[in-house]
């Protein structure tokens, strides 16, 4: 079984910074994609950023230039550095691990961590 354990998050003022981390454990295929999604109250869960084990990165337009995703493949850990935070970044942030195989794909989610941007 695969587990994702998130840490970080909290309350920060607009313009501030926060960092999130997510460590994956269990049977993990070395070729995978890890990422962060978020869900604000009353809204659907949306992609924030993803990074493949090969280092390919994708960001949602609203966080480009402010958020930085990175990973440590040896530790199966993904990080999200969030700068210049805005109130609209307030959401529960979820870590995701996606492993694709020839016949199927497996996806796993962390428990979520609250990020609140407010003065």
N, C-alpha and C positions, 0 to 999 in steps of 0.2 A: 504494500500500500504506500501511497505517496502522501506526504504531509507538507503543508506550506505554513510557516510560522512568520507572521509579520511583526514588525516593531517600528516605532516612531509614531508620527502623527501628533495631534494635540491642538492647542489653541494658539494662534499667532495673529498679530495685527497686520492689516493690509501693508504690503510692501516687504513683509518679513520673509523668513526662510524656514523651511522644515525639510527633514530628510526621512525617508522611509527605507526599510530594508525587509527582505523576505528570503528566508532560508528554506530550501526544499530538501527533503530527506526521503529515503526509500529507494525503490527501484526506478531509477531515472536514466532514460536513454540519453546518451551524450549529445545527440543532435536534437535540439529542442528550441522552443521559443518561450521566453519568460516576459512578463509584462505587467502593467498596472492598468486597471480599469477603475472607474468611479461611478458612484450613483448618488445623486442629490435627491432630497425629498421630493416626491412627486414626479420624478424623471426616470427615464430608462438608464440602465447601466451603459456607460460609454467607454470606449477605448481611450486611454491617456497616452501610453507609450508601450512599445514592444521592442525587444532586442533578441535576435537569434543567437544561438551558440557560436555562430560564425561572425557575429558582430554587426549584423545588419539592423538598423534602427529605424523605427517609424514613430512619429508623433502626431497627435491630433493638432490641427492648426492652432487652436486656442492656447496651447502651451509652448509652442515653438519659440525658442529664444529665452524661455524662462525656466523650463524643466530640463533636467538631464538624467537620462537613464543609463545605467551601466551594470555590469555583471562580473562576477568572479566565477568562472566555470569550475575551478577546482573546488570551490565551496558550494556550488549550486545555489548561489545567492545573487539576487538582483536588488539594485538600489534605485531610488528615485530622489534626486536632489531638486527641491522646488524652491525657486527664488521669485522675488517680486510677486508674491502671492496676492490674489484678489479675492474679494468676497465670493465671487462666482466660482472659485475653486473649492468652496466648502462642499464636502461630500464624504461619504464613506469610500475609502480607497481599498480595492481588492487586488491582491497579487494573483497572477495566473501563470500556470505552466501548461504548455501545449506540446504533446509529443505525437508526431505523425508517423504512421507505419504504412506498409503497402496496402493493407486491407482496411485500416481503421485509424482513428486518432483518439487519443485520451487527453482530456483536459481536467485540470484540477484548480481549485480556488482556495485562497486563504480565507481566514475568518472575517477579514475586514478591519480597517482601522479608521477612526474618525479624524478628519482634518477640518478644522473650523477656522475661518479667516474672518475676524471681526475686531472692531475697535471697542 
